[in-house]
């Protein structure tokens, strides 16, 4: 968790420096595409800050009022992050459409975009790898945001290059590039909001993960079958509800011991499972 917060802070610093660089150079070089990409990086500073706060709050231990922990804060952070991206994208796209063309951009405006693409590719790999490792939806969402930053940088670079190669024919390409950057940010925010909303609605994990839970449960001695299996994400990990089938002729104590072994075995074999609530039923066979 400490590593995740360090990555979030690093993302804020890198995005802040890139925003200053691109907005400054974009202004002096008269490139709306570079300036738009700079404002997009500026929103990343705020979103990375949200991710940092969300990770810090989500790491708080369970208490009497929050027996499942505070992990949902991290999912709410992802939802808010997506909403901010949508509004930011709308502003960037509107500016790209309504801006006026004064003169051809300067060629040196390309360099901030190249630097940004390289830096964001590194951040994307670091955030995605660690976010998947700890099960952080907001860190993975922030990694996806960096991926869209790379794409927006490539789009801005292509638009600027067209304008520089043939100013007479593609004079407005720089503005259209800024508009495209805005659309990319909107698409990113919409996807992040959708994924976060699905987690808040207790959407089940993929079928492969559910099959793995059943497989581990059935591998425990004296387990006759699994009737039902549900799972929902509460932050970084999943809580599982399992209906276990055992021999109806054994004692309550014996069935309880089987349920305990199943719970412990699943938590040991599947680190992405926080806890298992086992309901014991008689095996109908």
C-alpha positions in Angstrom: 0.0 0.0 0.0 2.9 2.4 0.8 4.3 1.7 -2.7 0.9 2.5 -4.3 0.8 5.9 -2.5 4.4 6.6 -3.6 3.4 5.9 -7.2 0.4 8.2 -6.9 2.6 11.0 -5.5 5.1 10.5 -8.3 2.3 10.7 -10.8 1.2 14.0 -9.4 4.7 15.4 -9.7 5.3 14.2 -13.2 1.9 15.3 -14.5 2.4 18.7 -12.9 5.8 19.2 -14.6 4.4 18.1 -17.9 1.4 20.4 -17.6 3.6 23.4 -16.9 5.9 22.5 -19.8 3.2 21.9 -22.4 1.0 24.9 -21.4 4.0 27.2 -21.5 5.5 25.9 -24.7 2.0 25.6 -26.3 1.4 29.3 -25.5 4.7 30.5 -26.9 4.6 28.2 -29.9 0.9 29.1 -30.7 -0.2 25.4 -30.6 -3.7 24.7 -29.3 -3.1 20.9 -29.5 0.0 21.2 -27.2 -1.8 23.5 -24.8 -4.9 21.2 -24.7 -2.7 18.3 -23.9 -1.1 20.4 -21.2 -4.5 21.2 -19.6 -5.2 17.5 -19.8 -2.0 16.8 -17.8 -3.1 19.5 -15.3 -6.3 17.5 -14.6 -4.0 14.5 -13.9 -2.4 16.3 -11.0 -5.9 16.5 -9.4 -6.9 13.0 -10.3 -3.7 11.5 -9.0 -4.2 13.5 -5.8 -7.7 11.9 -5.5 -6.2 8.5 -6.0 -3.6 9.2 -3.2 -6.4 10.3 -0.8 -8.6 7.3 -1.7 -5.8 4.8 -1.2 -5.0 6.4 2.2 -8.6 6.2 3.4 -9.2 2.8 1.9 -6.3 1.3 3.9 -7.9 2.2 7.2 -8.8 -1.0 9.2 -12.4 -2.3 9.8 -14.3 -0.9 12.8 -17.7 -1.3 14.4 -19.5 0.8 11.8 -17.5 -0.5 8.9 -17.0 -4.3 9.4 -16.0 -4.8 5.8 -13.3 -2.1 6.0 -13.2 1.2 4.2 -12.3 -0.1 0.8 -15.4 1.3 -0.9 -13.8 4.8 -0.5 -11.3 3.7 -3.2 -14.1 2.8 -5.6 -15.9 6.1 -4.9 -12.6 7.8 -5.7 -12.6 6.1 -9.1 -16.1 7.3 -9.8 -15.3 10.9 -8.9 -12.1 10.7 -11.0 -14.2 9.7 -14.0 -16.6 12.5 -13.5 -13.8 15.1 -13.4 -12.3 13.7 -16.6 -15.6 14.0 -18.4 -16.0 17.7 -17.5 -12.3 18.4 -18.3 -12.7 16.7 -21.6 -15.7 18.8 -22.5 -13.8 22.0 -21.7 -10.8 21.0 -23.8 -13.0 19.9 -26.8 -15.0 23.2 -26.7 -11.8 25.2 -26.6 -10.5 23.3 -29.6 -13.6 24.0 -31.6 -14.0 27.7 -30.7 -10.3 28.8 -30.7 -9.1 31.1 -33.4 -6.2 30.4 -35.7 -3.6 33.3 -35.4 -0.4 31.8 -36.9 1.4 28.6 -37.7 2.8 26.9 -34.6 6.5 26.8 -34.0 8.3 23.5 -34.7 9.8 23.2 -31.1 6.3 22.6 -29.8 6.8 18.9 -30.8 9.4 18.3 -28.0 7.0 18.6 -25.0 4.7 16.0 -26.6 7.5 13.6 -27.2 8.7 13.9 -23.6 5.1 13.5 -22.3 4.5 10.3 -24.3 7.7 8.8 -22.9 7.0 9.8 -19.3 3.3 8.6 -19.4 4.3 5.2 -20.9 6.5 4.6 -17.8 3.8 5.8 -15.4 1.2 3.6 -17.2 3.3 0.5 -16.7 4.1 1.2 -13.0 0.5 2.1 -12.0 -1.1 -0.7 -13.9 1.3 -3.4 -12.6 1.0 -2.3 -9.0 -2.7 -1.6 -9.2 -3.4 -5.1 -10.4 -1.1 -6.6 -7.8 -3.0 -5.0 -4.9 -6.4 -5.0 -6.5 -6.8 -1.2 -6.6 -9.5 0.0 -9.0 -8.5 3.6 -8.6 -4.8 3.0 -9.3 -5.7 0.9 -12.4 -8.1 3.7 -13.5 -5.3 6.2 -13.1 -3.1 4.0 -15.2 -5.8 3.9 -17.9 -5.9 7.7 -17.7 -2.1 7.7 -18.3 -2.7 5.4 -21.3 -5.2 7.9 -22.7 -2.7 10.6 -22.0 -0.3 8.8 -24.3 -3.0 8.5 -27.0 -3.9 12.2 -26.6 -0.2 13.1 -26.9 0.1 11.0 -30.1 -3.0 12.7 -31.5 -1.7 16.1 -30.7 1.6 15.3 -32.2 0.0 14.1 -35.4 -2.2 17.2 -35.7 0.7 19.5 -35.0 2.9 17.6 -37.5 0.3 18.1 -40.2 0.1 21.8 -39.6 3.9 22.1 -39.6 4.3 20.0 -42.8 1.7 21.9 -44.8 0.5 25.1 -43.1 -1.6 26.2 -46.1 -3.6 23.0 -46.3 -3.7 21.9 -42.7 -3.7 25.2 -40.8 -6.7 24.1 -38.7 -5.4 20.6 -38.0 -3.8 21.8 -34.7 -7.3 22.9 -33.5 -8.9 19.7 -34.6 -6.1 17.9 -32.6 -7.1 19.8 -29.5 -10.7 18.8 -30.1 -9.7 15.1 -30.5 -7.8 15.3 -27.2 -10.9 16.5 -25.5 -12.9 13.6 -26.9 -10.3 11.1 -25.7 -10.5 12.5 -22.2 -14.3 12.3 -22.2 -14.1 8.6 -23.4 -11.6 7.8 -20.6 -13.7 9.4 -17.9 -16.9 7.7 -19.1 -15.2 4.3 -19.0 -13.8 4.9 -15.5 -17.2 5.9 -14.3 -18.8 2.8 -15.7 -16.3 0.4 -14.2 -16.5 2.1 -10.8 -20.3 2.0 -10.9 -20.3 -1.7 -11.7 -18.2 -2.3 -8.6 -20.5 -0.2 -6.4 -23.4 -2.4 -7.7 -21.7 -5.5 -6.5 -21.0 -6.9 -9.9 -19.6 -10.4 -9.7 -16.0 -11.1 -10.8 -15.3 -12.9 -14.1 -16.4 -16.6 -14.5 -12.8 -17.8 -14.3 -12.4 -16.2 -10.8 -15.7 -17.7 -9.6 -14.7 -21.1 -11.0 -11.4 -20.9 -9.1 -13.2 -20.2 -5.8 -15.4 -23.3 -6.3 -12.4 -25.4 -7.3 -10.4 -24.5 -4.2 -13.5 -25.2 -2.0 -14.1 -28.6 -3.5 -10.5 -29.5 -3.0 -10.9 -29.5 0.8 -11.5 -32.9 2.4 -15.1 -33.9 3.2 -16.7 -31.2 1.0 -19.4 -32.9 -1.1 -20.4 -30.0 -3.2 -20.9 -26.2 -3.7 -24.5 -25.2 -4.2 -24.1 -21.4 -4.5 -21.1 -19.0 -4.7 -21.3 -15.2 -4.7 -18.6 -12.6 -4.5 -18.5 -8.8 -4.3 -15.7 -6.3 -4.2 -15.3 -4.1 -1.2 -12.2 -2.1 -2.0 -9.1 -4.0 -2.9 -10.4 -7.5 -2.3 -13.5 -9.6 -2.6 -15.9 -11.0 0.0 -17.3 -14.4 -0.8 -20.6 -16.0 0.2 -20.4 -19.8 -0.2 -23.1 -22.4 0.3 -21.3 -25.6 1.1 -22.7 -29.1 0.9 -21.6 -31.8 3.3 -22.7 -35.2 4.5 -26.1 -34.7 6.3 -25.3 -37.4 8.9 -22.2 -35.7 10.5 -22.4 -33.5 13.6 -22.7 -29.7 13.7 -19.2 -29.5 15.1 -17.8 -31.6 12.2 -19.6 -29.5 9.6 -18.3 -26.3 11.3 -14.7 -27.6 11.1 -15.1 -28.4 7.4 -16.5 -24.9 6.8 -13.5 -23.4 8.7 -11.0 -25.4 6.7 -12.7 -24.2 3.4 -12.6 -20.6 4.6 -8.9 -20.8 5.5 -8.0 -22.7 2.4 -9.6 -20.2 0.1 -8.0 -17.2 1.8 -4.6 -18.9 1.6 -4.9 -20.0 -2.1 -6.6 -16.8 -3.4 -4.9 -13.7 -2.0 -7.5 -11.5 -3.7 -10.2 -12.8 -1.4 -10.6 -10.9 1.9 -13.0 -13.2 3.7 -15.4 -16.1 3.1 -18.9 -16.5 4.8 -19.7 -20.2 4.6 -23.2 -21.6 4.9 -23.4 -25.3 5.4 -26.1 -27.4 3.8 -26.9 -31.2 3.6 -25.6 -32.8 0.4 -28.7 -34.0 -1.5 -26.9 -36.9 -3.1 
